[in-house]
Amino acid sequence: MQPSDEDHDKARTSEDVGLKEPTVQDGSAMWRIARDSKTLDLNSSYAYVLWARDFAATSVIATVDGQPAGFLTGYIRPDEPTTLMVWQVAVDAAFRGRRLAARMLDHVASAAPRCTHLETTITADNAASIALFTSFAQARGATVERTPLFTEDILGGGHDTEHLFRIGPVAHAA
């Protein structure tokens, strides 16, 4: 007998989802998830380990039943200390459909209460990220300004233009 969609949804809700600051031990899992996404600009495994060390307070790793399932990396902009810049968001294919990206974004934004704005860059063809950040803005009662930030001629190598999504002011969840 095949499990029904309802049974599958019940199994998802019984999973133990964790959200925590990444540690250097999580860096290799973050690299693997980024690599396997086939959509993110992949950095070296060293970069993810370093990120987990130096920007853990503004980043998060999601686990499902103890297994690394996704990550979000961010930082407070040095020239704008009330702006949280979200650099990468990825969810392992095996764990998609559980709203992990939205949970991670809410978690990091809530952990930065002095931030009144959130920024990220997204290419025009990344519908999932556009939906994620637009939904976040709507839930927080914020506006979204979209402008080209890093154009193809700046990025080179055939990289599509990265559009800046500036969201704010952000109401923090209670």
N, C-alpha and C positions, 0 to 999 in steps of 0.2 A: 504494500500500500504506500503510495506517494504521500509525503506530508503536504498539507494544504498551505496556501499562502498565509492563512491565519496562524497555523502552527509555526511556520517560519518566522512570522512577526513576533510570536510569543517567545521563540528561542532568542531572537535578537534582544528583546527587552530583558531577558534573564541574564544576559551577558554582563560581566563585570567590566565596565568601562572606567578607565582611570585617566586623569589628566594631571601631569606633573611637570615641573621644570626639568629639562633634559640635563643629564650629566655627561661627562666625557665618555662614559661607557655606552651611552646611547648614540654617539656620533656615527658609528658604523651602520647602525640600523637606519638612521636618518639618511645617510648616503645611499643605502640600498633602496629605500623607498623612493628617493628622488630619482635614482637611476631607473628603477622599474616603472616610474610614472611615464616615461618617454615623452613628457611634455615640459618638464622643468629644465632650465639651464643647469646642467650637472656640474658641480664643483668637485674638487678632490675630497677624498674621505677626510683628509687632514683639516680642510675648511669646516666640515660639519663638526668634527671633534672640537676644534677651536671655538666655533660658534656656541657649542653646548657649554664650554667653559666660560666664555666672556660675555655672552648675552642670554644666559639661562633665565634671568628674571623677566625677560620680555619674549620668551619663547616657550613652547610647550611640546611635550610628546604625549600622544594618546596611546593607551594600551587597551586591548580587549582580551579579557581573561589572561592577563599578564604578558601578552604578545605585543610587540611594537606594531601599531596600526596606522599611525600618521604623525605628522609633526607640523609645526608652524614656527617660523623664525621671524623675529622682529627686533627692533631696537628703537630707542628714543633718539630722535634727531639731535645731534649736538648743537646745531644752530637754531633749533626750535624745540626747546625742552618740554613743550606741551603737545608734541606731535609724536605719535607712535607710528613708525614705518614698518609695515609688514612686508617681509622680503619673499619668503616662500611658504606655500601651504601645499601639503601633499597627504593623500590617504592611500594606503596600500589597496590594490585592486580587490583583495579578498575581504576588505572591510568597508567598502563603499556602500552607500545607501543607508547609513546609520546616523547621518547628520554629524559626523565627527568633525568635519571642517568647520561647521557653524559652532559647534561646542568649543573647539579650540580657539576660534576667533573671539567668542564671548569671554572665555577664560582669560586670555591674554589682555583683552581690553579692560576687563574688570580688575586685573592685577596692576593696572597703570592708571589709578584714579586721578592723577594730576594731568593726564593727557585729555585735552579737549578735542583733539583732532586725530584722525587715523589716515594714513596714506598707504597706498600700494601702487604698483604699476602692473598693467595687464595689457596683453596684446589684443587686438580687435577680434581675433578668432577664438578667444578663450571664454566661451559662453558660461562654463561652470564657475569660473572665478568672477565674472561680471555678475552673475546671479547671486553668488555668495556675498559679495561686498555690497551690492544693491539692497539685498534683503537685510543685511546687518544695519545699513543706514536707516532703512525704513523702520526697523524694530527699535532703533535708538532715537527716532525722531530727528534725524540729521539729513542734511542735504549732501549731494554728491556733485562735486565739480570734476569734470573730465577734460583733460588737456593733454596733447602730445608732450611727452617729456624727453625721452631719448629716441630720436628718429633713427631710421635705418642708416643714414649717412654717419651718425655718431657711433652706432653700435657695430656697423660693418658686418662682414661675413654673412650677408643675407638675413640678418636678424630683423624681424618685424619691429615696427615702432612700438615702444612701450608707452602706454597712455597712463598719466598720473590720475588716480582716483583719490581725491581729497575729500574726506568725509568729516563733517562736523557742523556745528559743535555736537559732540557726542554726549548723550545723556547716559549716565552709568546705571547699570541694573542695580536694583536694590537688593 
